[in-house]
Amino acid sequence: MTKENINTTNEINHIYYPPGGILIWIIIFLELITFGMAIVAFTLSSNLETEVFKQSSNQLNLFIGTTNTVLLLLSGYFMAKAIQDVKREDLVKFKFSIVITMVLGLLFIVFKCVEYFQKIQQGIFIDTNTFYSYYWFLTLFHLVHVLVGLVILLLTYYSVKKSNQIILDNIEASGAFWHMCDLIWLLIFPILYLMN
Amino acid sequence: MFIRGLNSILVFLVLLTLTSVFLYLSNVITHSEGLIMFISFIKIMMVAMYFMELKKAHLFWRLSLLFLIGIIIVSAFVLKS
């Protein structure tokens, strides 16, 4: 891998060039605003039905929630490492780091599905009560983002593997999307699992 | 480059420690909402600054994210209490 094979705008400190490009950051801000509004609505509803929210929150599986937090943080570390590997022009390490990131993402989905399965077995659905309406909406919407993030990472991996050419902006944008899933989870985990 | 790699590991370890701290706080202290939200805020900013490399971006992006996450966390905390 030579320097000529790495395409980048390389103007990282310019206002129009945040890491990954301006478009991905507009998406990140819009997503954070959407989840932020849902969290504010959740908090307002929790004031109206304090007991229901407290009891329902205590029914959530804190072990799975915490494991998922650790998995996402670890995948975030490997994604950051993958980008450092690309900048170091080390394709082998880059591929390794991105595969580990995807495996950790898949594990997150597996744990989430186990949690959903437990809830369904207990007869808890989206219409059980207000808390669970928010729970299913917030966590499923987040899960969709993780799935989209995994598809983006898979496409990034194959495009690098196939063409052997690195477009740094594209890889940074994929990484930024993946980290956004981290950010959203770090917002919703304490609100759903710990605050009540 | 080695220092950079070490930085990422350090950031990850700090994030893990903060996760353990807020799990502990939520079990020990009755009204720990404020602390939990504050720790979440630090964790989110650490992920953004170090993993997303926002610390290298223009000040506008850093302040915008700080403001947005701050608004969400403060609103959740104020409305809760």
Interface residues (C-beta under 8 A of the other chain):
Chain A: I12 N13 H14 I15 Y17 P18 P19 G20 W25 F29 L32 I33 F35 G36 I39 V40 T43 L44 S46 N47 L62 T66 T69 V70 L73 L74 G76 Y77 M79 A80 K81 I83 Q84 R88 E172 G175 A176 H179 D182 L183 L186 L187 F189 P190 I191 L194 M195
Chain B: M1 R4 G5 S8 I9 V11 F12 L15 L16 T19 F22 L23 S26 E33 I36 M37 I39 S40 K43 I44 V47 A48 Y50 F51 M52 E53 L54 K56 A57 H58 F60 W61 S64 L65 L68 I69 I71 I72 S75 A76 L79 K80
